[in-house]
């Protein structure tokens, strides 16, 4: 799946269409704004500690990416143009780390699953064979999502769960996840 293919509309199970595209440097302001809209609990679950805002350095790191070893896809509400979710991986060689954030008012609607499936296809296309993710033990929604995507628990401790997804040769992520 090419970067252009990620632009095909994403249709949620309730029929809601979302636009998906690769993140770009011009998204810094929108990313900061949407981060500020997240509840303190959602920010804690994503960063494992209280976090009020993203620094300029973090915004650069999260938006100025190469779209090969580091990819981030944004789900955008069609009517408002608001970014409602970001899924990303950052890899070295064939191993990478996976993360996803969904706006509070969009959680539980299938955005995370649908966007993550597109990101998994991109990771495979770029030669990533293993993705790892870490979630807080009390983040039941994230753990359920990761398990649905095929991630398996590899360690538990210190209030976090480490999970790993090893891509199986020949598995079609569009159909399997």
C-alpha positions in Angstrom: 0.0 0.0 0.0 1.6 3.2 -1.1 1.3 6.5 0.8 -1.2 7.6 -1.8 -3.4 4.6 -1.1 -3.6 5.6 2.6 -5.7 8.6 1.3 -8.6 6.4 0.4 -11.5 7.2 2.8 -11.8 5.1 5.9 -15.3 3.9 6.6 -16.2 3.1 10.2 -18.7 0.3 11.0 -21.4 2.9 11.7 -20.9 4.4 8.2 -18.9 7.4 9.2 -16.3 8.3 6.6 -12.8 9.6 7.7 -10.0 10.9 5.6 -6.6 9.3 6.3 -3.3 10.8 5.3 0.3 10.8 6.4 1.3 13.4 9.0 3.3 16.3 7.8 5.3 19.1 9.4 2.5 21.6 8.9 0.4 19.6 11.4 2.4 20.8 14.4 -0.2 23.4 15.4 -3.2 21.1 15.0 -1.4 18.3 16.8 -0.7 20.6 19.8 -4.3 21.8 19.8 -5.7 18.3 19.7 -3.3 17.1 22.4 -4.6 19.9 24.6 -8.1 18.7 24.0 -7.3 15.2 25.3 -8.4 14.5 28.9 -5.6 14.3 31.5 -6.3 10.5 31.7 -5.9 10.0 27.9 -2.6 11.9 28.1 -1.4 9.8 31.0 -2.3 6.6 29.2 -0.3 7.7 26.1 2.8 9.1 27.9 2.6 7.0 31.2 2.7 10.2 33.3 0.8 13.5 33.6 1.6 15.7 30.6 0.1 19.1 30.0 1.5 19.9 26.6 3.9 18.8 23.8 7.2 20.7 23.6 8.4 22.3 20.3 11.0 19.5 20.1 8.3 16.8 20.6 6.1 18.4 18.0 9.1 18.4 15.5 9.9 14.8 16.3 6.2 13.7 15.9 5.6 15.6 12.6 8.9 15.8 10.8 9.3 12.2 9.8 10.7 10.2 6.9 7.6 8.1 6.2 9.8 5.0 5.9 11.5 4.1 9.2 9.0 6.4 11.0 5.4 6.7 9.8 2.4 8.4 11.3 -1.1 8.3 9.8 -3.8 10.8 10.8 -7.5 10.2 10.8 -9.5 13.4 9.9 -13.2 14.1 10.5 -14.5 14.9 7.0 -16.9 17.7 8.0 -14.7 19.7 10.4 -11.3 18.8 9.1 -10.3 18.0 12.7 -7.6 15.4 13.3 -9.1 12.8 15.6 -6.5 10.1 15.8 -2.8 9.4 15.0 -1.2 6.0 14.7 2.5 5.7 14.3 5.5 3.4 14.3 9.2 4.2 14.6 11.6 1.5 13.5 15.2 0.7 13.3 15.9 -1.9 10.6 13.0 -4.4 10.8 11.9 -3.7 14.5 9.7 -0.9 15.5 7.6 0.7 18.2 3.9 1.2 17.8 1.6 3.9 19.4 -1.8 5.3 18.8 -3.9 8.1 20.2 -7.6 8.7 19.6 -9.5 11.8 20.7 -11.7 11.2 23.7 -14.9 11.9 21.9 -14.1 9.3 19.2 -12.9 6.5 21.4 -14.9 3.2 21.2 -16.1 3.9 17.6 -13.5 1.7 15.8 -11.2 4.5 14.7 -8.2 3.0 16.5 -8.7 -0.4 15.0 -9.2 0.9 11.5 -6.4 3.4 11.5 -4.0 0.8 13.1 -4.7 -1.7 10.4 -3.7 0.9 7.8 -0.5 1.6 9.7 0.3 -2.1 10.0 0.1 -2.4 6.2 2.5 0.5 5.9 4.9 -1.0 8.3 4.9 -4.3 6.4 5.4 -2.5 3.2 8.5 -0.8 4.6 10.0 -4.1 5.7 9.2 -4.0 9.4 8.8 -7.5 10.7 8.3 -6.9 14.5 6.4 -4.1 16.2 6.4 -3.6 20.0 4.0 -1.6 22.1 3.8 -0.7 25.8 0.5 0.1 27.6 -0.4 0.8 31.2 -2.0 -2.2 32.9 -5.1 -0.2 33.6 -5.5 0.9 29.9 -7.9 -2.0 29.1 -9.1 -0.4 25.8 -5.5 -0.1 24.5 -4.7 -3.7 25.6 -7.8 -5.0 23.9 -7.1 -3.2 20.7 -3.5 -4.4 20.6 -4.6 -8.0 21.2 -7.2 -7.7 18.4 -4.5 -6.6 16.1 -2.4 -9.7 17.0 0.0 -8.3 19.6 0.9 -10.8 22.3 2.0 -10.0 25.8 5.8 -10.6 26.3 6.3 -9.0 29.7 4.4 -7.4 32.6 5.8 -5.3 35.4 6.1 -1.8 36.9 2.5 -1.0 36.0 3.0 -1.6 32.2 2.5 -4.4 29.7 4.9 -5.0 26.9 3.4 -6.5 23.8 4.9 -7.7 20.5 3.5 -8.4 17.0 5.5 -10.5 14.6 4.3 -10.3 11.1 3.6 -13.6 9.6 4.6 -14.1 6.0 1.7 -14.0 3.6 -0.8 -12.5 6.2 -3.1 -9.9 4.6 -3.5 -7.3 7.3 -6.4 -5.7 5.5 -8.4 -8.9 5.9 -6.9 -10.3 9.1 -7.0 -7.5 11.6 
